[in-house]
Amino acid sequence: MSAPHSFFENVVADVTTCTHLTGADHVASLTAALGSLNEQLDALDRWGTLLADVLCSESRGRLLAAGNGGSAAQAQHLTAELVGRYRADRPPFSAICLTAETSSLTAIANDYPADELFARQVEAHGRPGDVLILLSTSGRSPNAVAAARRARECGLTVLALTGPGPNPLAAAADDAVCIDSPWTATVQECHLVALHLVCAAFDAAVLAEPSRVPSGPTLGAAR
């Protein structure tokens, strides 16, 4: 006979089967999903260090990011943190959100198959050694999977933030952090936390070695 579920486990089980989430349900779902994120913190630290290695290299590599819907907004949030700043003052770094290139998006969507929406931009902007971060709450978005495959063909490192694994995007990426939740909103909320942790790890890696920080105009000169 299996052991009885705890009260919290019962709440989470109820949340996964209902169609409407109360505030308490939402918080319970988020708390459970954050547990799966907590088990993958080492991966997020690796991602931040990798970005520091690429963006601070002599070739000044770049980050590309993309996603659909809410994930598009989060991809843009990530690139803004790198071009601007997360917490500490530091030089700007090259980061391009492919979902914000509206003229390119509409031209590609008009002239090519839907799967090319991000893949064609990756081929245009990506260089060997660059990093592509893709966000998909399902892990099954065809345009994200196509972008991951194109990026690897072009020599980029692909990192994926997804919903429950296994899924096609995680399989196509070099590394993935998968959030174990059936709810899109909950996965997106965990993705935002994950992105902030990547930014924190990036800043820690960059600022720990001042020699790695590219020289440029004095910070604050334009303020």
C-alpha positions, -999 to 999 in steps of 0.1 A, spaced: 0 0 0 14 34 -10 20 61 15 -8 87 18 -2 120 0 7 151 20 -18 180 19 5 199 -4 8 169 -28 -30 166 -29 -33 203 -37 -8 200 -66 -26 168 -79 -59 187 -78 -44 217 -97 -32 195 -126 -67 182 -132 -88 213 -129 -96 237 -157 -97 269 -136 -70 280 -111 -79 300 -80 -52 322 -65 -42 294 -41 -41 269 -69 -18 291 -89 6 296 -60 6 259 -53 13 251 -90 41 277 -90 57 264 -58 57 229 -72 72 240 -105 99 261 -88 110 228 -72 119 214 -106 138 247 -114 157 244 -81 171 210 -92 186 227 -123 204 256 -109 238 243 -119 227 244 -155 217 280 -153 250 289 -137 267 271 -166 247 292 -190 257 324 -174 294 314 -174 291 303 -211 276 337 -221 304 355 -203 330 334 -221 314 341 -255 304 377 -251 337 387 -235 359 368 -260 383 385 -284 358 380 -312 330 396 -291 304 369 -297 267 376 -294 235 362 -279 204 356 -301 171 349 -284 136 340 -296 102 326 -285 65 329 -293 38 349 -275 47 354 -239 80 337 -245 88 364 -272 84 391 -245 107 371 -222 133 367 -249 133 405 -254 135 409 -216 167 388 -216 184 407 -244 175 440 -228 193 429 -196 225 423 -215 224 454 -237 214 475 -207 222 460 -173 208 435 -148 220 448 -115 256 462 -115 269 487 -140 290 471 -167 296 476 -204 268 466 -228 270 433 -246 257 422 -280 223 405 -277 196 404 -304 160 394 -298 148 378 -331 111 382 -322 115 420 -321 127 423 -357 92 431 -370 101 439 -406 122 408 -409 95 387 -392 67 398 -416 89 395 -447 100 360 -438 64 350 -429 52 364 -462 79 347 -484 89 315 -466 74 286 -447 64 294 -411 92 272 -397 117 297 -412 106 326 -390 136 323 -366 158 299 -385 165 323 -413 174 351 -389 197 327 -370 215 320 -403 218 357 -410 230 369 -376 246 339 -360 283 332 -362 302 300 -351 306 302 -313 276 325 -307 248 314 -284 211 310 -292 185 308 -263 151 296 -273 120 297 -250 90 275 -255 65 266 -228 55 234 -247 90 226 -262 72 218 -294 70 251 -313 80 241 -349 98 275 -355 118 272 -324 128 236 -331 138 246 -367 158 275 -353 177 252 -329 186 228 -358 197 256 -380 218 272 -353 236 240 -346 243 236 -384 258 271 -383 280 263 -353 260 281 -325 255 267 -291 217 262 -284 202 266 -250 165 259 -244 140 268 -217 109 246 -221 80 231 -203 80 194 -192 106 172 -209 113 153 -229 103 174 -258 115 181 -294 132 215 -285 151 201 -256 163 172 -278 174 196 -305 194 219 -281 228 215 -266 214 220 -231 179 225 -218 161 235 -186 127 219 -185 100 231 -161 77 204 -148 43 220 -149 12 215 -172 3 252 -170 17 276 -195 16 306 -171 34 287 -145 61 276 -169 65 312 -181 69 325 -146 96 300 -139 113 309 -172 115 345 -160 132 334 -127 155 312 -148 165 342 -170 173 363 -140 195 336 -126 213 334 -159 218 372 -158 231 370 -123 256 342 -132 267 362 -162 274 393 -142 292 373 -115 315 357 -141 321 390 -160 327 412 -129 348 386 -111 376 392 -137 379 429 -146 403 420 -174 375 402 -192 353 434 -193 357 450 -228 370 486 -227 348 513 -240 333 547 -232 332 555 -195 301 541 -178 277 570 -171 293 593 -197 260 596 -215 239 601 -184 
